[in-house]
């Protein structure tokens, strides 16, 4: 009898204690799962809202110059989603001629005390500046990125390390009339190109993040769908007519 009494007095408290610990651990696990689900839901909602704003910006286009505002919208939305990139560019490709026109937006160089003389580099506001040439020289782009159009035709995202060596940076500084290089130029960047029906969207990060690619792909899908209402080839012809 004493053995049974000792067993009951010792065993049951331990059993209940283990049960309490098990329930506490399960509750903590459930709370962590709920927190992850909440974070993911908020991320998806933010991405949907950003995608819709890009879609609306494209639908609001009346002329090719309005693509500048689309590029600015995409950049701001990408940054708001947490992607740390110094710049974003849209390359429109005329598949027949393989001509390429680029619109790029990034941090306003004046914030770094950088000045320039090229009129195609224009301040949007104190934070951003955009490079949108009236007439683009396709061979410059081809010389910098050989096989660019061929890669675009594959429909696959491609990446490479930044290729701006000292000679290239000095060449660009002369073209832009810069008093010193832009922070986004030079080694140490991973360049990511996301294709869509009419061209590519390019951005760069210090380290490749798949989550950033997913965000850009979502924004690019909105861009691609909306661009169906605005002919790329006619945009290019209007751009190069001057």
C-alpha positions as CSV (number, residue, x, y, z in Angstrom):
1,X,0.0,0.0,0.0
2,X,2.8,2.4,0.8
3,X,4.3,1.7,-2.5
4,X,1.1,2.6,-4.3
5,X,0.6,5.7,-2.3
6,X,4.2,6.9,-3.0
7,X,3.7,6.1,-6.7
8,X,0.5,8.1,-6.8
9,X,1.8,11.1,-4.9
10,X,5.0,11.3,-7.0
11,X,3.8,10.3,-10.4
12,X,0.7,12.4,-10.9
13,X,2.3,15.8,-10.2
14,X,5.0,15.0,-12.7
15,X,2.5,13.9,-15.2
16,X,0.5,17.1,-14.8
17,X,3.7,19.2,-15.0
18,X,4.8,17.5,-18.2
19,X,1.3,18.1,-19.6
20,X,1.4,21.8,-18.7
21,X,4.8,22.2,-20.3
22,X,3.5,20.3,-23.4
23,X,0.5,22.6,-23.6
24,X,2.7,25.7,-23.1
25,X,5.0,24.6,-25.9
26,X,2.1,23.9,-28.2
27,X,0.6,27.3,-27.4
28,X,3.9,29.0,-28.2
29,X,4.2,27.0,-31.4
30,X,0.6,28.0,-32.4
31,X,1.4,31.6,-31.6
32,X,4.5,31.6,-33.7
33,X,2.6,30.0,-36.6
34,X,-0.1,32.6,-36.3
35,X,2.5,35.3,-36.3
36,X,4.2,34.0,-39.4
37,X,0.8,33.7,-41.1
38,X,0.0,37.3,-40.2
39,X,3.3,38.5,-41.5
40,X,2.8,36.6,-44.8
41,X,-0.8,37.9,-45.1
42,X,0.3,41.5,-44.6
43,X,3.2,40.9,-47.2
44,X,0.8,39.5,-49.7
45,X,-1.7,42.4,-49.2
46,X,1.1,45.0,-49.6
47,X,2.3,43.3,-52.8
48,X,-1.3,43.2,-54.2
49,X,-1.7,46.9,-53.4
50,X,1.6,47.8,-55.0
51,X,0.8,45.7,-58.1
52,X,-2.5,47.5,-58.5
53,X,-0.8,50.9,-58.3
54,X,1.6,49.9,-61.0
55,X,-1.2,48.6,-63.1
56,X,-3.1,51.9,-62.7
57,X,0.0,53.9,-63.6
58,X,0.3,52.1,-66.9
59,X,-3.4,52.4,-67.7
60,X,-3.1,56.2,-67.1
61,X,-0.4,56.5,-69.8
62,X,-1.4,58.8,-72.7
63,X,2.0,59.1,-74.4
64,X,5.4,57.5,-74.3
65,X,6.7,60.2,-71.9
66,X,4.3,58.8,-69.3
67,X,6.5,55.7,-69.0
68,X,8.8,57.8,-66.8
69,X,6.0,58.0,-64.1
70,X,5.4,54.3,-64.4
71,X,9.1,53.6,-63.8
72,X,9.0,56.0,-60.8
73,X,5.9,54.2,-59.4
74,X,7.5,50.8,-59.8
75,X,10.7,51.9,-58.0
76,X,8.8,53.5,-55.1
77,X,6.6,50.5,-54.7
78,X,9.6,48.1,-54.8
79,X,11.4,50.1,-52.0
80,X,8.2,50.2,-50.0
81,X,8.1,46.4,-50.1
82,X,11.5,46.3,-48.5
83,X,13.7,45.7,-51.5
84,X,17.0,47.6,-50.9
85,X,18.0,48.7,-54.4
86,X,19.6,51.9,-55.5
87,X,17.9,52.0,-58.9
88,X,15.3,50.3,-61.2
89,X,15.2,50.4,-65.0
90,X,12.7,49.4,-67.6
91,X,14.1,48.4,-71.0
92,X,11.6,48.4,-73.9
93,X,12.6,46.1,-76.7
94,X,11.5,46.3,-80.3
95,X,11.9,42.7,-81.2
96,X,12.0,43.2,-85.0
97,X,14.8,45.8,-85.0
98,X,16.2,44.7,-81.6
99,X,16.4,48.4,-80.6
100,X,16.2,49.1,-76.9
101,X,15.0,52.1,-75.0
102,X,15.8,52.5,-71.3
103,X,14.2,54.5,-68.5
104,X,16.0,54.3,-65.2
105,X,15.1,55.8,-61.8
106,X,17.1,56.0,-58.6
107,X,18.3,58.2,-55.8
108,X,18.8,61.8,-56.7
109,X,22.5,62.3,-57.1
110,X,22.4,65.7,-55.5
111,X,21.7,64.0,-52.2
112,X,25.3,62.7,-52.5
113,X,26.6,66.1,-53.6
114,X,26.9,64.9,-57.2
115,X,26.2,67.3,-60.1
116,X,25.7,66.5,-63.8
117,X,25.3,68.2,-67.2
118,X,23.4,65.6,-69.3
119,X,19.8,67.0,-69.9
120,X,18.3,63.5,-70.1
121,X,19.0,63.0,-66.4
122,X,16.2,64.8,-64.7
123,X,15.3,65.4,-61.0
124,X,11.8,64.1,-60.1
125,X,12.0,65.5,-56.6
126,X,14.5,65.9,-53.8
127,X,14.7,62.1,-53.4
128,X,14.6,60.7,-57.0
129,X,16.1,61.4,-60.4
130,X,15.3,59.7,-63.7
131,X,17.3,59.0,-66.8
132,X,15.0,58.9,-69.9
133,X,16.8,59.8,-73.1
134,X,14.7,61.2,-76.0
135,X,16.8,59.2,-78.4
136,X,18.6,56.1,-77.3
137,X,21.7,54.7,-79.0
138,X,21.0,50.9,-79.2
139,X,24.6,49.9,-79.9
140,X,25.6,51.4,-76.5
141,X,23.3,49.0,-74.7
142,X,24.5,46.0,-76.9
143,X,28.1,46.8,-76.3
144,X,27.5,46.9,-72.5
145,X,25.4,43.7,-72.4
146,X,26.1,41.4,-75.3
147,X,23.3,39.0,-76.0
148,X,20.8,41.1,-74.0
149,X,17.9,40.6,-76.5
150,X,18.7,36.9,-76.8
151,X,18.5,36.4,-73.1
152,X,15.2,38.4,-73.0
153,X,13.7,36.0,-75.6
154,X,14.3,33.0,-73.3
155,X,11.7,34.5,-70.9
156,X,13.9,33.5,-67.9
157,X,15.2,35.8,-65.1
158,X,18.9,36.2,-65.4
159,X,21.5,37.6,-63.0
160,X,25.2,38.7,-63.2
161,X,27.6,40.6,-61.1
162,X,28.0,44.3,-61.9
163,X,30.5,44.8,-64.8
164,X,31.4,48.5,-64.4
165,X,35.2,48.7,-64.2
166,X,37.1,51.9,-63.8
167,X,37.2,52.6,-67.6
168,X,33.5,52.1,-68.0
169,X,32.7,54.3,-65.0
170,X,34.9,57.0,-66.4
171,X,33.2,56.7,-69.7
172,X,29.8,57.1,-68.1
173,X,30.9,60.0,-66.0
174,X,31.9,61.8,-69.2
175,X,28.6,61.0,-70.9
176,X,26.6,62.2,-68.0
177,X,28.8,65.1,-67.1
178,X,29.2,63.9,-63.6
179,X,31.6,65.4,-61.1
180,X,32.0,62.0,-59.5
181,X,30.6,58.5,-59.9
182,X,27.1,57.4,-58.9
183,X,27.0,55.2,-55.8
184,X,25.1,52.5,-57.7
185,X,28.0,52.0,-60.1
186,X,30.9,49.7,-59.6
187,X,31.7,46.2,-58.3
188,X,29.9,44.5,-55.5
189,X,26.3,44.6,-57.0
190,X,24.2,41.7,-58.2
191,X,22.3,42.8,-61.3
192,X,18.9,41.1,-61.8
193,X,16.9,41.2,-65.0
194,X,13.2,40.2,-65.0
195,X,11.7,39.8,-68.6
196,X,8.2,40.6,-69.6
197,X,6.4,40.7,-73.0
198,X,7.7,44.1,-74.0
199,X,11.2,44.1,-72.5
200,X,12.8,43.7,-69.1
201,X,12.8,45.3,-65.6
202,X,16.3,45.5,-64.1
203,X,17.4,46.2,-60.5
204,X,20.5,45.5,-58.4
205,X,21.2,44.4,-54.8
206,X,24.3,43.8,-52.8
207,X,23.1,40.2,-52.2
208,X,20.7,38.2,-54.2
209,X,17.3,37.7,-52.5
210,X,14.7,35.5,-54.1
211,X,12.0,37.4,-52.3
212,X,13.0,40.5,-54.2
213,X,12.7,38.7,-57.5
214,X,9.2,37.5,-56.6
215,X,8.2,41.1,-55.8
216,X,9.6,42.4,-59.1
217,X,7.9,39.6,-61.0
218,X,4.5,40.6,-59.5
219,X,5.0,44.3,-60.4
220,X,6.3,43.3,-63.8
221,X,3.2,41.1,-64.4
222,X,1.0,44.1,-63.8
223,X,3.2,46.2,-66.1
224,X,3.0,43.5,-68.8
225,X,-0.8,43.1,-68.7
226,X,-1.4,46.9,-68.7
227,X,1.2,47.5,-71.5
228,X,-1.1,45.4,-73.8
229,X,-3.1,48.6,-74.0
230,X,-0.1,50.6,-75.1
231,X,2.0,49.4,-78.0
232,X,5.7,49.1,-77.3
233,X,6.6,49.4,-81.0
234,X,4.7,52.7,-81.4
235,X,6.3,54.0,-78.2
236,X,9.7,53.2,-79.6
237,X,8.9,54.9,-82.9
238,X,7.6,58.0,-81.2
239,X,10.7,58.1,-79.0
240,X,13.2,57.8,-81.9
241,X,11.3,60.0,-84.3
242,X,12.9,63.2,-82.9
